[in-house]
């Protein structure tokens, strides 16, 4: 039965994912050692494939760095002071922006556009399909 096989494979996949997560840090450390020795991003090669070491930028989390947190708090505090100082002007600008957006919407709207939008929505709705997929739930 295919569902039995599907379930077994899905279960094995979850086990393999757990194993991968468990050794990933050590594998990265080994990759970094190899990279330090050879300066080549390709750090492992065999007939089935290769492993390449890549780097991605990760932004620091403010709550993990007191200096960044203090700077963000200072920035927020000064922004609040300026917002209060210029409250009247900011309210005027917000009003003008809202009025401009309303005017733009009015200029870009017509009965024919509304009719076309309605027809498009109906056509999209009539062509919707239900595509089956499987969700697998494993008992721990």
C-alpha positions as CSV (number, residue, x, y, z in Angstrom):
1,X,0.0,0.0,0.0
2,X,1.4,3.4,-1.0
3,X,0.2,5.2,2.0
4,X,2.2,2.8,4.3
5,X,5.3,3.5,2.2
6,X,4.6,7.2,2.2
7,X,4.2,7.2,5.9
8,X,7.4,5.2,6.5
9,X,9.4,7.5,4.3
10,X,8.0,10.6,5.9
11,X,8.9,9.1,9.3
12,X,12.5,8.3,8.2
13,X,12.8,11.8,6.8
14,X,11.9,13.3,10.3
15,X,14.5,11.0,11.9
16,X,17.1,12.1,9.4
17,X,16.3,15.8,9.9
18,X,16.8,15.3,13.7
19,X,20.2,13.6,13.1
20,X,21.2,16.4,10.7
21,X,20.3,19.1,13.2
22,X,22.3,17.2,15.9
23,X,25.5,17.2,13.9
24,X,25.2,20.4,12.0
25,X,27.2,22.6,14.4
26,X,30.1,20.1,14.4
27,X,30.0,19.7,10.7
28,X,30.2,23.5,10.3
29,X,33.2,23.6,12.6
30,X,34.9,20.9,10.6
31,X,34.1,22.8,7.4
32,X,35.6,26.0,8.8
33,X,38.7,24.1,9.7
34,X,39.0,22.8,6.2
35,X,38.3,26.3,4.8
36,X,41.1,27.8,7.0
37,X,43.5,25.3,5.6
38,X,42.7,25.6,1.9
39,X,40.7,28.8,1.5
40,X,38.4,26.9,-0.9
41,X,34.7,27.1,-0.4
42,X,34.3,23.5,-1.7
43,X,35.2,21.7,1.4
44,X,34.0,18.1,0.6
45,X,33.7,16.2,-2.6
46,X,32.7,12.6,-3.4
47,X,31.2,10.9,-6.5
48,X,27.7,11.7,-5.3
49,X,28.2,15.4,-4.8
50,X,29.9,18.1,-2.9
51,X,29.6,20.3,0.2
52,X,30.4,23.9,-0.2
53,X,30.8,26.4,2.7
54,X,28.8,29.6,2.3
55,X,28.4,32.6,4.5
56,X,25.3,34.7,5.0
57,X,25.0,37.9,6.9
58,X,23.0,37.6,10.1
59,X,21.8,40.8,11.7
60,X,22.3,41.0,15.4
61,X,19.3,40.9,17.7
62,X,19.0,44.1,19.7
63,X,18.0,42.3,22.8
64,X,21.2,40.3,22.8
65,X,23.5,43.3,22.7
66,X,23.1,46.0,25.4
67,X,25.0,48.6,23.3
68,X,22.6,48.1,20.4
69,X,19.7,48.1,22.7
70,X,20.8,51.4,24.2
71,X,21.3,53.0,20.8
72,X,17.8,51.9,19.7
73,X,16.3,53.3,22.9
74,X,18.2,56.6,22.3
75,X,17.0,56.8,18.7
76,X,13.4,56.0,19.8
77,X,13.5,58.7,22.5
78,X,14.9,61.4,20.2
79,X,12.4,60.5,17.5
80,X,9.5,60.8,20.0
81,X,10.8,64.3,21.1
82,X,10.9,65.4,17.5
83,X,7.5,64.0,16.8
84,X,6.1,65.9,19.7
85,X,7.9,69.1,18.7
86,X,6.5,68.9,15.2
87,X,3.2,67.4,16.0
88,X,1.1,70.0,14.2
89,X,3.1,70.0,11.0
90,X,3.1,66.1,11.0
91,X,-0.7,66.0,11.4
92,X,-1.0,68.5,8.5
93,X,1.3,66.3,6.3
94,X,-0.6,63.2,7.3
95,X,-3.9,64.9,6.3
96,X,-2.4,66.1,2.9
97,X,-1.1,62.6,2.2
98,X,-4.5,61.0,2.9
99,X,-6.2,63.6,0.7
100,X,-3.6,63.0,-2.1
101,X,-4.2,59.2,-1.8
102,X,-8.0,59.7,-2.0
103,X,-7.5,61.9,-5.1
104,X,-5.2,59.3,-6.8
105,X,-7.8,56.6,-6.1
106,X,-10.6,58.7,-7.5
107,X,-8.5,59.4,-10.7
108,X,-7.7,55.8,-11.1
109,X,-11.3,54.6,-10.7
110,X,-14.1,54.4,-13.2
111,X,-17.2,52.2,-13.8
112,X,-15.4,50.3,-16.6
113,X,-12.5,49.6,-14.3
114,X,-14.8,48.4,-11.5
115,X,-16.6,46.2,-14.0
116,X,-13.3,44.7,-15.2
117,X,-12.1,44.1,-11.7
118,X,-15.4,42.3,-10.9
119,X,-15.2,40.2,-14.0
120,X,-11.6,39.3,-13.2
121,X,-12.5,38.3,-9.7
122,X,-15.3,36.1,-10.9
123,X,-13.1,34.5,-13.5
124,X,-10.4,33.8,-11.0
125,X,-12.9,32.3,-8.6
126,X,-14.4,30.1,-11.3
127,X,-11.0,28.7,-12.2
128,X,-9.9,27.9,-8.6
129,X,-9.0,24.3,-8.1
130,X,-8.6,22.1,-5.0
131,X,-5.2,20.5,-5.2
132,X,-4.8,17.5,-2.9
133,X,-1.7,17.2,-0.7
134,X,-0.8,15.0,2.3
135,X,-0.1,16.1,5.8
136,X,1.8,13.6,7.9
137,X,1.6,13.5,11.7
138,X,4.1,11.4,13.5
139,X,3.6,10.2,17.0
140,X,6.7,11.1,19.1
